[in-house]
Amino acid sequence: MIMKRNYLNIQQVAQRLGISKQTLLRYEKKGVFPIPKRNLVNKWREYTDNDIAKLGKIIGRI
């Protein structure tokens, strides 16, 4: 049985972290946040709950 992982998009992650999408992108560009995994088909950023927890720790929100 193959388990499908649930990924969140950048807007959903920004909402959970309480920051704007633009802030999340800025942090990524400046190297504050690690580069996220990208979807192989459409190249969109994909985040897991584990990724959100790590990002939250970086900015002191979790």
C-alpha positions in Angstrom: 0.0 0.0 0.0 1.4 3.4 -1.0 0.9 6.3 1.4 0.4 9.7 -0.2 1.9 12.5 1.8 -0.1 15.6 2.3 1.8 18.7 1.3 1.0 22.3 2.0 1.5 25.2 -0.4 3.3 28.4 0.5 0.1 30.3 1.3 -1.0 27.7 3.8 2.4 27.6 5.4 2.5 31.4 5.8 -0.9 31.3 7.4 0.1 28.7 9.9 3.3 30.6 10.8 1.5 33.9 11.1 3.6 35.6 8.4 2.9 36.8 4.9 3.8 34.8 1.8 6.2 37.6 0.8 8.0 37.3 4.2 8.4 33.5 3.8 9.8 34.0 0.3 12.2 36.8 1.6 13.4 34.5 4.4 14.1 31.8 1.9 15.9 34.1 -0.5 18.1 35.4 2.4 19.0 31.9 3.6 17.1 32.2 6.9 14.8 29.3 5.8 16.0 26.2 3.9 15.0 25.8 0.3 11.8 23.6 0.3 11.1 20.5 -1.8 9.5 21.3 -5.2 6.8 19.4 -7.0 8.4 17.6 -10.0 5.5 18.5 -12.3 4.6 22.1 -11.6 7.7 23.2 -9.6 5.6 24.6 -6.8 7.0 24.6 -3.3 5.8 21.7 -1.1 5.9 21.7 2.7 5.2 19.0 5.2 4.1 19.4 8.8 7.6 18.6 9.8 8.9 21.5 7.6 6.4 23.9 9.3 7.6 22.9 12.7 11.2 23.5 11.7 10.4 26.9 10.2 8.4 27.8 13.3 11.4 27.1 15.5 13.6 29.3 13.3 11.4 32.3 13.8 10.5 31.5 17.4 6.7 30.9 16.8 6.6 27.3 17.9 
